[in-house]
Amino acid sequence: MKEKIELLSDAKDIRIDKWLSNKFEGYSRTYIQKLINNNLVTVNEQIVKRDYKLKIGNKISIIIPEDTKLEITPEKINLNIIYEDNAILVINKPKGMVVHPAYGNYTGTLVNALMNYCGNDLSDINGVIRPGIVHRLDKDTSGVLVVAKNNKAHKELSEALKNHKVKKVYVALVNGVINENSGTIDLPIGRHPANRKKMAVNIENGKEAVTSFRVIERFADATYIELMIKTGRTHQIRVHLSYIGHPVIGDKIYGGKNINRNYEIAGHALHAKVLGLIHPITGDYMEFEADIPEDFDKLLTSLRKGT
């Protein structure tokens, strides 16, 4: 059954999504926004948008749907654990692993592995499909990823990510030689106008996306770079690098038709190397690092030898 809750606003000129996420500590602001977008939140019996500014005495009704019961099976899959305590789990996600189940893909994911390893010690804010999942990496992007083991940790980490208080450093091998030693790509990203399965630089309808880079090493027809992202849009790094003419090596979606050569690497050469965050319980700053995958390292060695 759906749970209907009625409240009276005790605030003025505060966004309703922010106010409700503060009232319901077990639910993230993103989850509250989804309820609003699905017309499950009303003010004075009227549907509102998530940026509606409250007035003292507003009568607010919120309907929280019952979790959909899906059979996601725990699977014994080895996890490369970097750090673990009672609140968070930090792993080095391997290339080729999908983070959470989705349509047509309900096995072999990180979530299946987490359910086996952690049991019930995972946050449930994002429902049965994404227990513990605070942020994601693309299937073929390897590297550091943090998992929340309870709802308090999940909420704190989600807010930190939203407010750009989490340090994310990536490394990538890209096609072509980047002449600049460093730079920033500040271009909005949204759905591709012709292919809804892809993202693209979208000046009119995209959301803010900022990627900074610096060159680590140059080769004959490739460049090894380090990247930091201010925002976390879907496929952000891959879209930005493709847009400036230097797609990630091995990227079959955003690589384009004019890639210099075929390199021996599975998937694409993008790795989440460093993740820095404020621990959601202790308040201490912690930084985690994951070595690049073996095939990435072999490709680097080959490029240095000029082969």
NORGILIN-V109687 format. One line per field, one symbol per residue. psi: psi as a letter, one per 20 degrees, with the letter a starting at -180 (. if undefined). A space follows every 50 residues. Layout:
# NORGILIN-V109687
psi: ???
This chain:
# NORGILIN-V109687
psi: qqppppqppjrpkpphhgghhhhnhiprhggghhgghjkjpqpljpprri jppqqpipoppppoqqppoqnoppqnpppnphqpaihqpprnpqqipqgq qrpjnjrjrhgggghggicjmqqjhjahhlpiogrrqqgjprappqppir hggggghghgghjkjppoprqqpqqrophqhrrponpqpaqphhoiiqrr pnhgjrqppppqqqpgqqagkrppqqqpphrlqpkggggghhhjjmqppj oigjhaikpgrpqnppbqmppogppprppighjqpqpqqpqqrghgghgg gghhik.
